[in-house]
């Protein structure tokens, strides 16, 4: 255990071009699952100046069957995509929800993949691909998440709420944050640096006086108030350094400033670098894809282990082979903070939750249109519209405690 070190995590807002792409992809997932809980979706999105492109493989009753689109399905998809961009807040010349050019290149799922994944009378549903997935939990915050990432998310989430409510009318949708904390004995004790770069209304800060200080005073003061509201007061000290829009003007942003792609913010989506990542993205994938569902169940199991007091930190890895239902391996690492044997946990966890794709989906109730809400501000350690995601439940705590009593 190191006595003192610095650690940093970053987040990006819902208006970041990659997050716009993630939210559009998960809008498609939700649309299809609302019509067919057994739909198969692998939807990738590209965003750039006045353009949104969908690509990927699908199968969905009432939408796309036997190689044909249902009447009105394409129009419904486009309307859902435009509604998502409108909700994010893009009404700019370079990217406007009403006028961007839209391409739908979704097509049918490969029959060769389906034959290995779909359940049959003589076999369980197989994993949709090979791969490794990690879950993590830490007692650094009440949500059992790494503190650096938790605060990075919350700063941007608060700014987005203020933008949409009108409390901060000078903000535009694109933004990034970064929080560096000093740890002592693995506990966060001080914020040493906080970075926030936010898109703002054109010209808003350029007619309010002479010099950079006059131009940026309102923006800096606002962001520092948000940080003070979000972060524990004891972490903000005279040593904390703030970098707020450090490059200056930030008017051109979102897909007009940079192209966005689904799945390019997987560390923002998970644990901010505090845990390994298997490499697979979540957004745009239905829950039969273990990249998504197994990552969710490993978070669920790790969180319950920490919530049960069996460790202060926990990492879990699962691995799968395409077309094979059962995981190839279960690995638990308590990072020297545990009170129980890790090998015994590895044997116990598959008894608490069946770790096949279908077992995970059934236990967590994943065949529902809940995914658009996950696609900004992290998939873990949070609630959406007041409801915790099912993988954030701690309903295994009593069984875990009993197993080691």
Order of alpha helices (4+ residues) and beta strands (2+ residues): beta-alpha-beta-beta-beta-beta-alpha-beta-beta-beta-alpha-beta-alpha-beta-beta-alpha-beta-alpha-beta-alpha-alpha-beta-beta-alpha-alpha-beta-beta-alpha
